[in-house]
Amino acid sequence: MKTPLTNPVDRIRSYHAELTGVRHDLHAHPELAFEESRTSALVAESLKKWGIETHTGLAKTGVVGVIKGRTASPRSIGLRADMDCLPMHETNNFAHKSTNPGRMHACGHDGHTTMLLGAARYLAETRDFAGTAYLVFQPAEEGGGGGQVMVKEGLFRKFPADAVYALHNYPGLPAGKMAVRPGPVMAATDEIKISIRGTGGHGAFPHLSVDPVVAAAHVITALQTIASRNVEPVDAVVVSICSLATSQIGAFNVIPNAVDLVGTVRTFRPPTRDLAERRVHEIVTKVADALGATASVEYTRGYPATVNSAAESAFAARVGERVLGAGNVITDFDPVMGGEDFSFMLQEKPGAYVFLGQGGGPSSCFLHNPGYDFNDAVIPLGAGYLAALVEEALPLK
């Protein structure tokens, strides 16, 4: 009879302090997309120290560890963690604050990398599974599309995982909780740049000008009809114009020649994404034309929606309950409009992306805040969950 699996968290807690030290080191030395040379070197050295087959150079700074189970099997599983930081200044004053000005681990990728390292050590020591575990340390999630680059450079040809899983810390959930659902969990992230051209002039003589500021105001308002009048009410789309700049500032009585706007469009469904892109072009150009101005749109598609497969989501929830306890896995939460380039991996392989609660730690900030810090208390939980995925997906006979 097969021996029942124990909870990996219990063993991982024995080196929790060491993992916390690694996390603090990573937090103090954040690196931007495709520049994670120090981080990837630390990852590779750790994997090799634990006797794990290690591959480097995929997507420039990516690292993949290959762990064979106790017995051979054609089955395999992939686990992914992101390594890069954000281009922002940290306002914390603790000992492990960023030493690289203008760079900060404000999204917890230092914690994600640490948790996957914790799972790697556990799996290398125990090997209580049959088959192969691929541990993917990915660069450039924050806008660089490192996941897409890894896929294009042959991630799954070289490391053919049957399914792939990832997690992201979530300050909005209490520590010890996890959330996973089938279908969309994060949105497609597109960028828009709008340029409206008019004819500048004196603010006291508007009839002699074509005011691009007025045109921009009408464009901004009209774009909101995409959500309110073009998309089904039960669907979801967000069109946000986040910045506006005119060709002149400082004079209260000068109508400018031009206005430039930038923003983002978020959707879950490909048909809705196509509709939103078409309507942005139509609304911007036609509203501007109706007001005597001209306009152009640069619409750039970013990450696709992150979509979990049904069977793998159910599996992730079951494993989460084993690790975190019954009642601590949430499966009825709403998807969020943030983006994630793990989506490119899920386009290639079935899998699931989960949110791991980290609320209640020293930092009460949400992600991308200059005062954010990862909650070290959840390191064994996340590492244990990742390790348990392997043990349950690739069970010993």
Helices and strands as residue ranges (DSSP letters): H 8-12, G 13-15, H 16-28, H 37-49, E 53-58, E 62-68, E 71-82, H 109-126, E 130-138, H 146-152, H 155-158, E 164-174, E 178-179, E 183-186, E 188-197, E 201-202, G 206-208, H 212-223, H 225-225, I 226-230, E 237-246, E 254-255, E 258-267, H 270-290, E 294-300, E 306-308, H 310-324, E 329-330, H 343-348, E 351-359, G 376-378, H 379-393
